[in-house]
Amino acid sequence: MKLLLAGIVLILIVETNAEVEWWLETAQGAFDMWQAYSDMKDANWKNSDKYFHARGNYDAAQRGPGGQWIAEVISDTREWLDIKRGGSPADSAADQIANNWGREGGDPNVFRPEGLPDEF
């Protein structure tokens, strides 16, 4: 009986740790997405949109499953809102290619425009 109780407690501790870690990854991933968006606004660089999409998703996904999940939620929501606000479905589809590329571990620099300052 004591062994069963100890096993249940151990499972609960491991599960609780896993949940805390997932939420931490989610929060860190959301920050990564915000940082990429903020950098995009600060850079104000022509044709850099896809690079920052890929970079935000890449950075968030590197946090783990929670980061990958929040990157997908944020990206999908943003593209949905852009279309609802009258944005081009073709532009949204191109953004989603960059989003998926970054989330799947692809190098964001594939989308980096020439001349973008190194700080970004």
N, C-alpha and C positions, 0 to 999 in steps of 0.2 A: 504494500500500500504506500509506504514511504517512497519507494522507487517510482511508482506511478505519479505521485504528487510532485516529486522532484522533476520528473520528465515534463509534466504539464507546465510547471513554473519555468523551466528552461525554454520550452517552446514559446511561452508568452513573452519572455525577455527577448529572445531572438526576434520574434515578430515585431515587438515594440521598437527595437533598435532598427529594424529594416524600414518600418514606417517613418521613423524620425529621419533616417538617412534619405529616404525618398523625398520627404518634404523639404529637407535642406537642399537637395539637388534641384528641386523645383524652384525654390527661392533664388538660389544662385543662378540658375538658368534664366529666370525672369530678369535678373539684374544684367546678365550678359546680353540679353536681347535689348534691354533699355540702353546699355552702354553703346551697342552698335548703332542704335537709332540716334542717340545723342551725338556720336561721332560723325554720323552721316550729315546731321544738321550743321555741326561745327565745320566740317570739311567743305560743305557747299560746293562739291566738285562735280562737274559735268560727267554724266555716264557712270557714276559710282554706285548707283542704287543697288544693282545686282550684287556687287562686291559686299556691301554692308548687309544685305539680306543673307548671303552665304556665310559671312563671318559671324553674325549673331547666332544663326542656327548651329554653326559648327561649334562655337564656344559653349553654347548652352548644352548641346548634345554630349560634349566631352565631360560634362558633370556626371553623367549616368542616365539611367532610365527616367528619372524625374525631370532632368534637364531636357532630355529629348522630347518628353511628353509636353512640357510647357512651351517649348519652341514650336512644336506643331500646332498647339492650341492658339498661341499668339499669332503665328503666321497665317493660319487659316482664317482666324477672326479678322485680322487686318485686311486680307485680300477680299473677304466677303464684304466688309464694310466699304472698301474702296469701290467695289462694283455697285453696291447699293447707293453710293453717293455719286454715281455716274461715271466712274472710272472705266477704262477700257478692259474688257475681258481678256484681250490679247496681252496687254501689259501685265495683268494679274497672273496669267498663265506663265509668262516669262519670269515673273518674280517667284512663282512657286517652283520653277525649275531650279533657281538659285537657292531657294529655301531647302528643297529636298537634297540638293547637292551638298550643302553644308551639313545638314542633319545626318546624312549618310557617311560623313567623314571626309568628303571631298575637300581639296585645298581651296579655300576661298580666293586665293590669289589668281585663280583661273579667271575670275571676273574683275580683277583689279584693273582700273583704268590707268593708262599711261600718265605719269606725272603726279599721281596722288601722293601727297607728302608721306614720308616714312612713318610719321607719328600715328598714322591710321593704318 
